[in-house]
C-alpha cells in the first residue's frame, strides 16, 4: 500500500481507538477496500511451502495445533496433509460472547432498523460502503421476507464490526502469519467475510462443496472458520462435516447423486472419503477455530438433535496477487 494511504489509515484507526465514531469506521473500511485492489509487484510464492509432507495425516482426526504453536509451516503441513487444522481456544469464551452480541446487534440493525437505528454516533452497525458493489447479501432467506432466527451478513456491511475484527486479527498476529504462509501480503474479501447466525434446518440436507469450484484453482487461500458457540458433534448446534483429504483436487459437481449442479454427489464423497481419511464432524467450543482452503470438501452438518442457533465468523483470506477482484479484496 502506498505510504500516504498507510499514513491515512493509521491516523484514522488511532482516532477511532481514542473515540469510536461511525464516520471513522466507515472511512477506515472504505480505505481498506480501495487499498485491497492494489496488486503486489512481486510474483506469488508457490502454494506449497518447503517441507510439507502431503502423506502425513492421522486417519479419522483433523490435526490440532496448540495456539502458541500456530505458525505458517504447521498450518501448511496440516492443510496440505489432511485438508484442515483446528486451533482450540484461538480466542477466549468472553471474546466469543462479545462477538455473538455484536452479530445480534448487526442483525437487528438490518432486520428491524425502526427499533435499532443502523447509525449511531459511535457505531456504523449496518451500512453499505460506497466502495462495495452488488446487492446486499441475504443468506438463507427469501429476499422478500425478513430474516428471523437465521441470518448471515457480510462483515463489510457493518463497519463497526469490521473494524473490531480487523483489530482482533492484528492482535492474533494473522497478517504476519498469512504473509509467511502465502509468501506475500494477504487480503480479506467483501463477499467471503461473513457473520453467521444459523438456526438448524434438519429437514434439508446441506450440499457437499468445495469453494474452489466457485473461486477458481489458480489462487492461494486460507479460510478461518471461528466458532462463537458450542457446536458440532453431540452439541445442540450444527457444526461442519469435512472429508479428511489432503489431495489438491477439485471434484466434479452435479453428478453421482448430487442434489444441485454445484454440489459434489454423495456417491463421489463416499468414494473420496474411503480413499482418504474418512468424514469427520468435529466438536467446537466457542473460540475454537478451523482453518482450511478452497480444496476442502465440506458441508453444514445436520442431525435430529440440533435445536440451537450456531454463531460463527467465516473469514476467507487470499494471497494478494491472486485475490479474485470479483470477490472485492480488502486490505488485511
Secondary structure per residue as TSV (DSSP state, phi and psi in degrees):
chain	resnum	aa	ss	phi	psi
A	1	X	-	360.0	138.9
A	2	X	-	-61.0	149.2
A	3	X	H	-57.7	-43.4
A	4	X	H	-58.9	-38.8
A	5	X	H	-66.6	-40.9
A	6	X	H	-59.9	-46.3
A	7	X	H	-64.3	-41.0
A	8	X	H	-64.6	-42.8
A	9	X	H	-65.5	-43.1
A	10	X	H	-59.9	-43.9
A	11	X	H	-64.1	-42.7
A	12	X	H	-63.7	-43.8
A	13	X	H	-68.9	-37.4
A	14	X	H	-64.7	-40.9
A	15	X	H	-64.8	-39.3
A	16	X	H	-68.9	-32.2
A	17	X	H	-67.7	-37.7
A	18	X	H	-69.1	-42.5
A	19	X	S	-149.9	102.0
A	20	X	-	-57.7	138.3
A	21	X	-	-147.6	136.3
A	22	X	H	-60.0	-40.5
A	23	X	H	-63.2	-45.0
A	24	X	H	-64.9	-42.7
A	25	X	H	-60.1	-41.8
A	26	X	H	-66.2	-41.4
A	27	X	H	-64.8	-40.3
A	28	X	H	-60.6	-47.6
A	29	X	H	-66.0	-43.8
A	30	X	H	-57.4	-43.9
A	31	X	H	-66.5	-39.7
A	32	X	H	-67.7	-33.9
A	33	X	H	-69.4	-42.7
A	34	X	H	-62.7	-43.9
A	35	X	H	-66.9	-28.8
A	36	X	H	-66.0	-17.2
A	37	X	T	-78.8	-15.3
A	38	X	-	-70.3	138.1
A	39	X	-	-100.8	136.6
A	40	X	-	-68.2	151.6
A	41	X	S	-74.1	-29.8
A	42	X	S	-81.5	144.6
A	43	X	-	-68.9	156.5
A	44	X	-	-71.2	155.5
A	45	X	-	-76.0	162.2
A	46	X	-	-58.9	149.1
A	47	X	S	-68.5	-20.3
A	48	X	S	-110.4	120.2
A	49	X	-	-70.8	153.1
A	50	X	T	-58.1	142.0
A	51	X	T	90.3	-0.7
A	52	X	-	-69.9	130.1
A	53	X	-	-102.2	100.7
A	54	X	T	-67.6	-21.3
A	55	X	T	-91.7	-7.8
A	56	X	-	-83.0	103.1
A	57	X	-	-149.6	139.9
A	58	X	-	-86.2	114.0
A	59	X	T	-60.2	127.7
A	60	X	T	90.2	3.9
A	61	X	S	-149.1	140.2
A	62	X	-	-79.7	133.8
A	63	X	E	-57.9	138.8
A	64	X	E	-112.0	131.9
A	65	X	-	-112.6	121.5
A	66	X	-	-58.1	143.5
A	67	X	G	-54.3	-42.4
A	68	X	G	-68.6	-15.9
A	69	X	G	-105.6	6.4
A	70	X	-	-68.2	117.1
A	71	X	-	-146.7	170.1
A	72	X	H	-61.4	-42.5
A	73	X	H	-67.4	-45.2
A	74	X	H	-62.1	-41.3
A	75	X	H	-65.5	-43.5
A	76	X	H	-66.0	-41.1
A	77	X	H	-57.3	-44.9
A	78	X	H	-69.3	-46.3
A	79	X	H	-66.7	-43.3
A	80	X	H	-78.2	-19.2
A	81	X	H	-90.8	-40.9
A	82	X	H	-127.1	-4.7
A	83	X	S	95.8	-11.4
A	84	X	E	-166.2	168.6
A	85	X	E	-146.3	147.9
A	86	X	E	-115.4	135.0
A	87	X	E	-118.9	108.8
A	88	X	T	-74.6	137.6
A	89	X	T	62.0	39.3
A	90	X	S	-59.7	-38.7
A	91	X	S	-124.3	160.7
A	92	X	-	-86.3	170.4
A	93	X	H	-63.5	-32.3
A	94	X	H	-66.7	-43.4
A	95	X	H	-62.5	-40.6
A	96	X	H	-61.4	-42.0
A	97	X	H	-63.0	-39.5
A	98	X	H	-64.2	-38.7
A	99	X	H	-69.4	-36.0
A	100	X	H	-59.8	-43.4
A	101	X	H	-61.7	-41.5
A	102	X	H	-62.6	-41.9
A	103	X	H	-62.5	-44.6
A	104	X	H	-58.0	-39.0
A	105	X	H	-66.8	-39.3
A	106	X	H	-67.8	-43.5
A	107	X	H	-59.1	-43.9
A	108	X	H	-63.0	-40.5
A	109	X	H	-65.9	-31.9
A	110	X	H	-80.3	-47.1
A	111	X	H	-84.5	-27.7
A	112	X	-	-134.9	62.4
A	113	X	T	-61.9	-23.9
A	114	X	T	-67.7	-29.4
A	115	X	T	-103.7	-13.1
A	116	X	S	-136.2	82.0
A	117	X	-	-51.5	132.4
A	118	X	S	-71.2	-19.4
A	119	X	E	-123.7	120.6
A	120	X	E	-121.8	168.9
A	121	X	T	-58.3	-37.3
A	122	X	T	-106.0	6.6
A	123	X	E	-158.1	131.8
A	124	X	E	-99.9	94.4
A	125	X	-	-77.3	-46.5
A	126	X	S	-144.4	94.3
A	127	X	-	-141.9	130.9
A	128	X	-	-83.0	123.3
A	129	X	-	-67.7	144.2
A	130	X	T	-67.8	-14.4
A	131	X	T	-84.7	-7.7
A	132	X	-	-98.6	132.1
A	133	X	-	-106.7	158.1
A	134	X	S	99.1	164.2
A	135	X	-	-73.2	155.5
A	136	X	-	-56.7	139.5
A	137	X	-	-74.0	129.6
A	138	X	-	-135.4	106.8
A	139	X	-	-99.6	150.0
A	140	X	S	58.8	30.6
A	141	X	S	-153.8	149.2
A	142	X	-	-64.8	127.7
A	143	X	T	-61.7	-16.4
A	144	X	T	-92.8	-2.0
A	145	X	S	-119.4	147.8
A	146	X	-	-70.0	150.2
A	147	X	-	-83.6	135.8
A	148	X	-	-110.9	-91.1
A	149	X	S	-72.7	-37.1
A	150	X	-	-106.4	140.8
A	151	X	E	-162.8	138.5
A	152	X	E	-132.3	130.3
A	153	X	E	-132.4	139.8
A	154	X	E	-59.8	130.8
A	155	X	G	-60.4	-32.4
A	156	X	G	-67.1	-15.1
A	157	X	G	-83.6	-0.4
A	158	X	-	-127.7	89.8
A	159	X	H	-54.1	-35.1
A	160	X	H	-60.2	-51.0
A	161	X	H	-71.7	-37.6
A	162	X	H	-57.7	-43.6
A	163	X	H	-66.4	-39.3
A	164	X	H	-60.2	-44.9
A	165	X	H	-69.0	-38.6
A	166	X	H	-62.4	-37.7
A	167	X	H	-64.9	-41.1
A	168	X	H	-63.5	-46.0
A	169	X	H	-61.0	-38.7
A	170	X	H	-64.8	-41.7
A	171	X	H	-64.5	-31.9
A	172	X	H	-80.0	-9.3
A	173	X	T	79.7	19.8
A	174	X	H	-65.7	-40.0
A	175	X	H	-57.1	-43.8
A	176	X	H	-70.1	-41.7
A	177	X	H	-58.1	-47.7
A	178	X	H	-73.3	-33.0
A	179	X	H	-62.9	-37.8
A	180	X	H	-70.5	-40.1
A	181	X	H	-62.4	-44.5
A	182	X	H	-86.5	-21.5
A	183	X	T	79.9	13.7
A	184	X	S	-168.6	168.0
A	185	X	-	-60.8	156.0
A	186	X	E	-103.0	158.9
A	187	X	E	-127.2	145.2
A	188	X	E	-85.4	-167.3
A	189	X	E	-152.7	136.7
A	190	X	S	-57.2	-47.1
A	191	X	T	-83.9	-13.2
A	192	X	T	-121.3	26.6
A	193	X	E	-125.0	101.5
A	194	X	E	-130.1	133.0
A	195	X	E	-89.5	125.4
A	196	X	E	-120.4	131.9
A	197	X	E	-132.7	99.6
A	198	X	E	-119.0	120.4
A	199	X	-	-84.1	147.2
A	200	X	-	-67.1	145.0
A	201	X	-	-131.2	84.3
A	202	X	T	-77.6	-2.5
A	203	X	T	-89.1	-12.2
A	204	X	S	-123.5	126.4
A	205	X	-	-80.3	130.0
A	206	X	-	-76.7	151.3
A	207	X	-	-91.4	138.2
A	208	X	-	-70.0	135.6
A	209	X	B	-156.1	163.6
A	210	X	-	-124.9	132.7
A	211	X	T	-68.8	-19.9
A	212	X	H	-63.5	-22.4
A	213	X	H	-64.3	-31.0
A	214	X	H	-97.5	-36.6
A	215	X	H	-88.4	-23.6
A	216	X	-	102.6	165.4
A	217	X	S	-102.2	-18.7
A	218	X	S	-87.9	49.2
A	219	X	S	-138.1	168.0
A	220	X	-	-123.5	130.6
A	221	X	E	-140.5	159.2
A	222	X	E	-142.4	129.0
A	223	X	E	-105.3	129.8
A	224	X	E	-107.8	110.0
A	225	X	E	-99.9	107.1
A	226	X	E	-102.5	112.5
A	227	X	E	-74.6	132.0
A	228	X	-	-112.4	2.6
A	229	X	S	-147.7	159.7
A	230	X	-	-63.7	123.4
A	231	X	B	-155.6	162.9
A	232	X	S	83.5	162.2
A	233	X	T	58.9	-128.8
A	234	X	T	-87.7	3.6
A	235	X	S	-66.8	156.8
A	236	X	S	-74.0	-13.2
A	237	X	B	-106.4	144.4
A	238	X	-	-68.8	144.4
A	239	X	-	-111.2	-134.6
A	240	X	E	-128.2	144.3
A	241	X	E	-98.0	134.0
A	242	X	E	-135.0	145.4
A	243	X	E	-92.1	128.3
A	244	X	-	-76.2	95.9
A	245	X	-	-142.7	111.5
A	246	X	-	-90.8	0.9
A	247	X	-	-73.8	139.9
A	248	X	-	-94.5	78.7
A	249	X	-	-144.6	136.3
A	250	X	-	-96.4	122.4
A	251	X	-	-89.1	154.9
A	252	X	-	-61.6	146.2
A	253	X	-	-115.4	163.5
A	254	X	S	74.0	13.1
A	255	X	-	-129.2	179.6
A	256	X	T	54.2	42.2
A	257	X	T	82.9	16.1
A	258	X	-	-63.3	141.3
A	259	X	S	-74.7	-38.8
A	260	X	S	-126.3	165.6
A	261	X	T	-73.0	-13.5
A	262	X	T	-100.3	-1.4
A	263	X	S	-104.5	154.9
A	264	X	-	-86.4	129.1
A	265	X	-	-65.1	148.7
A	266	X	H	-61.5	-30.8
A	267	X	H	-66.6	-41.4
A	268	X	H	-69.9	-39.2
A	269	X	H	-58.6	-44.5
A	270	X	H	-61.9	-39.8
A	271	X	H	-67.1	-45.9
A	272	X	H	-61.0	-44.1
A	273	X	H	-62.2	-40.7
A	274	X	H	-65.8	-35.2
A	275	X	H	-76.4	-23.4
A	276	X	T	-110.2	-122.6
A	277	X	T	-109.4	7.0
A	278	X	-	91.7	-175.8
A	279	X	E	-105.8	135.9
A	280	X	E	-126.4	152.1
A	281	X	-	-130.4	85.7
A	282	X	-	-65.3	153.4
A	283	X	-	-97.6	135.9
A	284	X	B	-120.4	138.0
A	285	X	-	-92.7	159.8
A	286	X	T	-59.1	125.3
A	287	X	T	105.0	-12.1
A	288	X	-	-76.5	148.5
A	289	X	E	-124.7	140.1
A	290	X	E	-112.8	129.3
A	291	X	E	-113.4	134.8
A	292	X	E	-157.6	178.3
A	293	X	-	-126.1	-168.0
A	294	X	T	-73.6	-6.3
A	295	X	T	-88.5	-13.4
A	296	X	-	-66.1	132.3
A	297	X	-	-97.7	117.1
A	298	X	E	-153.5	172.2
A	299	X	E	-158.3	164.1
A	300	X	E	-71.3	131.8
A	301	X	-	-73.3	156.1
A	302	X	-	-148.1	140.3
A	303	X	-	-162.9	155.9
A	304	X	T	-59.3	-27.1
A	305	X	T	-81.6	-2.2
A	306	X	-	-77.5	114.3
A	307	X	-	-130.7	-7.2
A	308	X	B	-111.5	154.9
A	309	X	-	-74.7	141.0
A	310	X	E	-107.6	129.7
A	311	X	E	-105.6	137.7
A	312	X	E	-159.9	161.8
A	313	X	E	-125.8	126.1
A	314	X	E	-108.0	122.7
A	315	X	E	-125.4	107.5
A	316	X	E	-91.7	124.9
A	317	X	E	-109.0	138.4
A	318	X	E	-121.4	145.7
A	319	X	E	-60.6	132.8
A	320	X	G	-56.2	-38.9
A	321	X	G	-73.8	-17.9
A	322	X	G	-115.2	6.7
A	323	X	-	-65.3	121.5
A	324	X	-	-63.7	126.3
A	325	X	G	-62.6	-29.4
A	326	X	G	-69.4	-17.4
A	327	X	G	-85.7	-2.7
A	328	X	-	58.9	77.8
A	329	X	E	-61.4	150.5
A	330	X	E	-127.5	132.8
A	331	X	E	-59.6	128.6
A	332	X	-	-87.1	360.0
